[in-house]
Amino acid sequence: MKPTIYDIAREAEVSATTVSKVINNTGRISVQTKKKILKIMEDLHYQPNMLASAMKGKKTYTIGMLIPNMDNPIYSEYLKFIESYGRELGFSIVMCNTSEDPEKEAKHITLLRKKSVDGFIITSKFKNEEVLKGLIDDKIPLVLFAYERPEHNIDCVVVDDYHGGFKVTEYLLSLGHRRIGVIAEDALSSVERVRGYQQALINANVEFHEDLIFLSHSTIDEAKVQAGKLLDKQERPTAIFGCNDMLAVGTLMAAKNRGIAIPKELSVIGFDNTYMCKIVEPQLSSVAMPLQEMGKQTLDLLIQEIENVNNLKHRILMRPNLVIRDSTAELRSFN
């Protein structure tokens, strides 16, 4: 495996930006640091991509898009709308799956930068802070899609997760449910969805029970396990909100394994409104994001960055909508 700029930075205990400045002979770098970096480059037989340097400033009409998990169908939905609108604008989208692995994130970013992509779209759960900071410091055009990092000054297009969680809970409360469980994942989106859930309970004067919230990896198998813990409680919930469709589908499976009828004995609702909602039985109620408009806004922002049209950073917040199907019902139908 060829060494990358991030390998050099790690060995030299400096940022990737510092290494880039040495390679391009820009910025103020001490003689001692420059010598150290050049020595490590020599030892590791690192060859900078001079073609990319030569092409700097020339568009390739190619955009790199990083997603964390191809197993989750929401990411193929993201790609579908972004790729379609990108094609209309004359841009090709190169998609890379990172598997939520910081090393893969670094390798994909390095490869795409060598290929002189015009900019990046990062969709969620990007873990390599050094690589992200390198993109920001190098002023590489970058937009976050359905994801945000408030601590950084980055363009982002996001769904109002808080509003989505609030509307889900408000809807379940309107059906008469008071004991509502949640299967969440370790992500900012789930944090906001749970915050909306809590606020809806407060507004309805319904007691919040922390032991009704279970964390899960974003896989159906893990969701089955965590939902099973909820359903095995002596006083189990009458409704469960899965913070994405995979978590909700895992919940449906856990309920069926226990002979719990959906929605007669348990209402289940997801978030994302992926194709999975229509292929399970009963069909899953969910929350739909305006993905087509989000994709358009994302590419418009990115192309403005590429063209240096606007130096201001934007946070575009869009509202989701409930899509009601057969997996939710009024509480009285249990009796």
N, C-alpha and C positions, 0 to 999 in steps of 0.2 A: 504494500500500500504506500503510495507516494505521500510524503509529508505535506501538510497544509500550513497555511499561514497561522492557524490556531495552534498547531503543534510547535511552531517556532516561538509563538508568544508564550505558550505554557513553559517551555524549556527556559526561556529568557526571563520569565516572571514579569512580563510586561503585557500591555493590551495588544490586541490584534491591530488596532489603529496605529500604535507605535511602530510595529513591524512594517505595516504598509507605508508609513512615512519614510522608513529607512530604504525600502525597496524603490520607492518613487523619488527619493532624495528631496523630500519636502518637509516643512515644519522644522522646529527647533528640537533636535535630539542631541544629547551630550555625546562627546566623542567616545567615552567609555561604553555607554549603552549601545551606540552604533557598532562599535567593534565587537561587543558581546553577541549582538544579533547576527552580524555577518559571519562570525565564527561558527555559531550554531547552524546557520544556513549551509555553510560549507560542510560541517560535520554530518548533517542529515541529507546532504546532496539535494537541497531544495532548489528548484528552478521556478522562479516567478513566471507567471503567464504574460509574456511580453506582448502577445497578440491582443490580449484584453486591454493592456495599457495603450497599445497603438490605436485600438478601436474606441477609446474613451471619447465620449461626446457624440458618437454615431449610434443611432438607434438600430436595434436588431428586430424590433417589433415582436419581441418575445417576453413573456412575463412568467416568473417562477411562482408557483403556488404550493405552499406547504400545508399538509393536513396531518393530524396526529394518529388517525386510526381508520383504515379503509374498511374495517369490519362494521363500523357504524354507518348506516345508509345515509345519514344526514349529510355526510361529507361528499358523497356522490351527487347529492342534490345541489350542494354549494357549487361544485365543479360544473354541473350541467348549465346553470344559469350564467355563471361567469364566463365559461367557454363560449357560450352562444353569443353573448353580448360582445365579448372580445373579438370574435370572428367578424361581427358587423363592423367593428372599428379597425379591422386589419391587424389585430394582434393574435398571436398564438399563445396558448397557455401550456406550460410544462408543469405537470403535477408530480409532487414527490411525497411519499408517505414516510413519516418520521418514526412511527411506532412509539411516540412519546419518549424517544431516546435522544439525550443531548448530543451524543457522539454522531448519530445519524443526522441530526439537525445541522451540526457543523459541516459534515461532509457534503450534504446536499447544497447548503449555502455556498460553500467553497466551489463546488463543481459548477453551479449555476452562475456564479460571479465570473468564473473562468470563461464561460460561454457568453459572457457579456449580455445577460438578460437586462432588459430596460428597468425592471423593478420587481418587487416582491409583494405577494399577498400571503399573509400568515393567518390561519384560520382559528387556532386555539391551542392552549396547553403547551406553548413554546417554552421549553425549560432552560435552554442554554443562554444564560444572561449575557455572557461575554460576546457571543455571536450577535445577539440582538443589539447590544450596545455598539458593536463594531459597525453594523449597518447604519445605525443612527449617526454615529460619529463621522462616518464616511459619506453621510448625506445621500445614501442610496434611496431612491424612491420606494416607499414602503407604506402599505395600508393594512390594518388589521380588520378581518372580516368576522362578524359575529363574535368578537373577542376584543378585549381592551386591556391596556396596561396603564392605568391612571398615573403611575409614577413616571412615565415617559411621555415626551411630547411627540406623539405619533397620530397620524390620521387613523380614524377607526369608524366603522359602520356597525352598529350593534342593535340588537333587539332589546326591548325593555323587559328584561327578565323579571324584574320586581313586579311589573304590571301583570305579566303572564301568570306568575305564582299567585298573585292576588285574585285574578279573575277565575283561576281554577278553583281556588278555595271558596270564593264567593259563590260560584256555581254549585259546588258540592254542598255547601251550607244551605243553599236555596232548595236542594233536594231533601233536606231534613237531616243530613249527616252532621254529627257533632264530634265523633271520634274518627279523625282523619289521619291516617299514617302517611309517611313520606319516605321514599327511597331516593336518596340524593347521591351525587358523586362529588369528589374532591375537586371542584372547579368553581371559579368566580360566578359563572352562570347559575350554578345550583345554589350558591350562597344567596344570591339575589332572589331566586325563585322561592327559597325557603323564607327569606325575609318578607316577601309578599304574602306568603301563606300565613306567617305569624300575624301580620298586620290585619289580614282579613278576619282571623280569629278574634283579635282584640276588638275590632270594630263591631263584631257580632256578640261581644261579651261571652265568648266561648273559651274555656280554660285551655291553655297551651300545655301539652305534655311532651317534654323533651324526649321521653322514652319511646315516642311514636316516630322518631326520625332515625333512620338507619342509613349509614354510608355504604356505598358499594362501588367497585370498579365498574366501568361502563361496558359490562358484558352481560349477556342474558344469563349465563350460568351463575355468575356471582350474584346477580339480582335475584335469582331464584332462591339462593341461600339466605340472603338478607330479608327478602320478603317473607320467607318461611318463618323466620324468627318473629316477625310481626304477627303473622297469622297463627302462630302457636301460643301467643299470649293468652292467658286465662280470659282476659277481656280484650278480644281482638278488635281492630278497627272495622268500621262498616264501609270505609272508602280508603283507597290508597292512591296517592299522587306520585307517579314516577317522573323524576325530573328530566328524563328523556325517554324516547319510545322504547329503547332497548331495556331500560329498567322497568318500564311498564309491562312489556311483553314477558320479561322474567317473572314479574308479579302474577300475571295471568297464569303462567305455567305452574307456579308454586301453589296457587289457589286450586287449579284443576287437579294437581297431585294429591290434594287433601279433600277432594270431593266438594269444594266450595263453589256454588253456582254463581256465575257472573251473568247479569248484574243482580240476580235475585237476592243473593246473600252478601255480595261484595261489589262495590263500584270501583272501577279502575280507570284512570286517565293518565295519558302521557304528555310529552312535550316534543315538538319538532314536526309532527304530522308527516312522517315518512311513509313510503309505500307499505311498510310493515303493518300499519294501522288497518289496511284493507285486506290483508291476507290471513290475519288471525281470526279466530272465532271465539266470542263475538267480535265484530269489528271494533277497533279501539278509538275511543274519544281522545282528542289530543289538542295541542296548541300549535297553530300554524304561524310560521314567520313569513313576512312578505319577501321571500328569497329573491324573486325576480327583480324587484325594486332595489333590494339591498345590493345585489350583484351589480346593477347598473350604477348605483351611487359609488360603490367601491372602485370600479374601473374608471369612472369619471374623475374621482379624486386622484387615483394613481397616475392617470395620464396628465392631469394638471401638474403633478409633481415632475413627471418625466419631461414635460414641455416647459417647466419653470414658469408656469402661468400664475401660480398662487403660492406664496410662501407661508400662508397662515395654515395652522393645523385645525382640523375639524373633528368633532365627535357627533356623528349623525345617529340619532336614536329613533328607532321605529317600533310601532306598536304591533304586538301579535294578536291573533284572533282565535277564539275557541271554535273547534270543529267537533260537534256532538255526534256520536255514533251509538252503538248498541251496548257498550261496556259500562255505561252509567245509568242509574235509575233512581227514582224516589225511594227514600228509606221505607215508606209504608208498604212497598211491594214486597218487603222481606217477610211480612207477617202472614 
